[in-house]
Amino acid sequence: MDLLGFLVAIVGLAVVFLAMGVRVVKQGYVYTIERLGRFTLAAEPGLHLIIPFIDRVGQKVNMMEQVLDIPGQEIITKDNAMVGVDAVVFFQVLDAGKAAYEVSNLYNAIMALTTTNLRTVMGSMDLDETLSKRDEINARLLAVVDHATSPWGVKITRVEIKDIRPPIDISEAMARQMKAERLKRAEILEAEGDRASEILRAEGSKQSAILEAEGRKEAAFRDAEAREREAEAEAKATQVVNDAIADSGGQALNYFVAQEYTKAVGKFATSPNAKTILFPVEATQLIGSLGGIGELVKDIANDGPRGGGGGGGGSAPRPAPSPAPRPQPRSSTPSVPRSGTPGGR
């Protein structure tokens, strides 16, 4: 029995010894193994065997990318404005041994380093720059903090400013400034629109005036051309009349006078304002004119065949005999009643 108990005790101790020497590392973590207090191994995820009572697990280092929230703090800018700033830092441990043994309390160290550099970077900028240049602030912080944490086996992947809170009075002043600036731009745009509209209207008026002037020029040119042609026609007609008078003497003149006289009498006869027409001239004058027309026609009829069969004799035409003057007794002015009206005065 004593031997059996001893064997059972030995087996139990072996099982306990083996259980103490087996270590399973979870995914995303690296365990530091210390042998007699000295770092000897960084255990990757999986099953590992260690020597109990000689080796032990020092620290369990998270190798995944982590987020560290930087608490809000008050920062004085270059132009002495107090602003509240919040930030976040994204980092990842690349070397578990350095992260575990090169720095004490890695999270507090990264937080303190980010806070001090955030004050340095934003303290060197004006308020307007801190509000408008967040990307530049993030880039500068990332470069500085990543360089400082490199000996710790840590990679700073990103630094982001979450919020910048200027004072209330500065916020109100900025709101008034923004409103004034927008009103200024609106007025400038409105003025530019009015100017463009006036320019377009002026251009339209100019083109209209040019076209109107060209129209008047064309119309004047055509009117002058029409008057010129009318004058040429009138001159030609006058020349024809002069030639007729020169060839036939006073008979052609009597013909034209009688024709115009007849037209004038016809206009008097068709006038709607008079029932009776009074002639202040002697009727025999009209008869004498008609007699001259008859003599002119007779002479033309007699000279026509003679001139046609002369055969180039070249003799001058015989002048037409002037009618013998007839006695013209004076009589009272006759009245010519219009058609459809009773005779008499």
Long-range contacts (C-beta under 8 A, 24 or more apart in sequence): 17-52, 20-52, 20-53, 21-49, 21-50, 21-51, 21-52, 21-55, 22-47, 22-48, 22-49, 22-50, 23-47, 23-48, 23-49, 23-50, 23-57, 24-48, 28-62, 28-63, 28-64, 29-60, 29-61, 29-62, 29-63, 30-60, 30-61, 30-63, 30-96, 31-57, 31-58, 31-59, 31-60, 31-61, 32-57, 32-58, 32-59, 32-61, 32-96, 32-97, 32-100, 32-101, 33-57, 33-58, 34-58, 39-97, 39-100, 39-101, 42-96, 42-97, 58-100, 59-96, 59-100, 61-93, 61-96, 61-99, 61-100, 62-93, 63-92, 63-93, 63-96, 64-92, 65-90, 65-91, 65-92, 65-157, 66-90, 66-91, 66-92, 68-107, 68-110, 68-111, 68-114, 70-111, 70-114, 70-115, 70-118, 72-163, 72-165, 73-115, 73-118, 73-119, 75-118, 75-119, 75-122, 75-123, 76-123, 77-122, 77-123, 77-125, 77-126, 77-127, 77-130, 78-123, 78-124, 78-125, 78-126, 79-126, 79-127, 81-127, 81-166, 81-167, 81-170, 82-167, 83-122, 83-127, 83-130, 83-164, 83-165, 83-166, 83-167, 84-163, 84-164, 84-165, 85-118, 85-122, 85-161, 85-163, 85-164, 85-165, 86-161, 86-162, 86-163, 87-114, 87-118, 87-141, 87-159, 87-160, 87-161, 87-162, 88-159, 88-160, 88-162, 89-114, 89-145, 89-156, 89-158, 89-159, 90-156, 90-157, 90-158, 90-159, 90-160, 91-149, 91-154, 91-155, 91-156, 91-157, 92-154, 92-155, 92-157, 93-153, 93-154, 93-155, 94-153, 94-154, 94-155, 95-153, 96-153, 97-153, 98-151, 98-152, 98-153, 99-152, 99-153, 99-154, 102-151, 102-152, 102-153, 103-152, 106-152, 106-154, 109-149, 109-152, 110-145, 110-149, 110-154, 110-156, 113-145, 113-148, 113-149, 114-141, 114-145, 114-159, 117-141, 117-144, 117-145, 117-148, 120-144, 127-166, 127-170, 130-164, 131-164, 131-166, 134-161, 134-164, 137-161, 248-296, 248-299, 248-300, 248-320, 249-319, 249-320, 250-292, 250-322, 251-292, 251-293, 251-295, 251-296, 251-299, 251-320, 252-296, 254-289, 254-292, 254-293, 254-296, 255-292, 255-293, 255-296, 257-289, 258-286, 258-289, 258-290, 258-292, 258-293, 261-286, 261-289, 269-336, 269-338, 274-338, 275-337, 275-338, 275-341, 276-335, 276-336, 276-337, 276-338, 276-341, 276-345, 277-335, 277-336, 277-338, 278-333, 278-335, 279-333, 279-334, 279-335, 279-336, 280-333, 282-328, 282-330, 282-331, 283-334, 284-326, 284-328, 288-323, 288-326, 291-323, 292-323, 295-320, 295-321, 295-323, 296-320
